[in-house]
Structures are given as structure tokens and as C-alpha cells.
């Protein structure tokens, strides 16, 4: 049987942890980081990565079969 291809866009955006959770970086940290658009508190909170809900995580794991 041939190998299943990994979705490269999904592999760039998500990582699977040792416990099987799907980890991702939060949105909103690319631009408009100055002036009154985002508070310092909000920007600081966005530095941390977050976990995907388990129902969506199952779909992502299917797209990354060898992760």
C-alpha cells in the first residue's frame, strides 16, 4: 500500500504533543501590534500557544498521519 501524504499546510501550523493533543500558535500576532489596536496584556497573552478542541484535533491528526 502506498504512503499517505501529509498536508503540508497543516504540518506547518500544528504540532502534536506527546499526550496526543494538538498545539497551535494563536492568531492575531502578525500585524497591528502598535498604538491602541491591541493592549499590552492581550499581546502578552497571545505569545502562548494553545490547544485545539479534541473534535477538531481528530481531523487534524488525520491530515498528519505520521506525526
SULMOZI-V328892 format. One record per residue. N is the residue number from 1. RES is the residue in one letter. BURIAL is 1 if it has 9 or more other C-alpha atoms within 8 Angstrom, else 0. D_CENTER is the distance of its C-alpha to the mean C-alpha in whole Angstrom. Layout:
N & RES & BURIAL & D_CENTER
N & RES & BURIAL & D_CENTER
//
This chain:
1 & X & 0 & 30
2 & X & 0 & 28
3 & X & 0 & 24
4 & X & 0 & 21
5 & X & 0 & 19
6 & X & 1 & 16
7 & X & 0 & 14
8 & X & 0 & 13
9 & X & 0 & 11
10 & X & 1 & 8
11 & X & 1 & 9
12 & X & 0 & 8
13 & X & 0 & 5
14 & X & 1 & 4
15 & X & 1 & 7
16 & X & 1 & 9
17 & X & 0 & 11
18 & X & 0 & 15
19 & X & 0 & 16
20 & X & 0 & 14
21 & X & 1 & 11
22 & X & 1 & 7
23 & X & 1 & 5
24 & X & 1 & 2
25 & X & 1 & 5
26 & X & 1 & 7
27 & X & 0 & 9
28 & X & 0 & 12
29 & X & 1 & 13
30 & X & 0 & 14
31 & X & 0 & 18
32 & X & 0 & 20
33 & X & 1 & 20
34 & X & 0 & 24
35 & X & 0 & 27
36 & X & 0 & 26
37 & X & 0 & 23
38 & X & 1 & 21
39 & X & 0 & 22
40 & X & 0 & 22
41 & X & 0 & 21
42 & X & 0 & 18
43 & X & 1 & 17
44 & X & 0 & 17
45 & X & 0 & 15
46 & X & 1 & 12
47 & X & 1 & 12
48 & X & 0 & 11
49 & X & 1 & 7
50 & X & 0 & 7
51 & X & 0 & 7
52 & X & 1 & 7
53 & X & 0 & 11
54 & X & 0 & 13
55 & X & 0 & 14
56 & X & 0 & 11
57 & X & 1 & 10
58 & X & 0 & 13
59 & X & 0 & 13
60 & X & 1 & 10
61 & X & 1 & 12
62 & X & 0 & 15
63 & X & 1 & 13
64 & X & 1 & 13
65 & X & 1 & 16
66 & X & 0 & 17
67 & X & 0 & 14
//
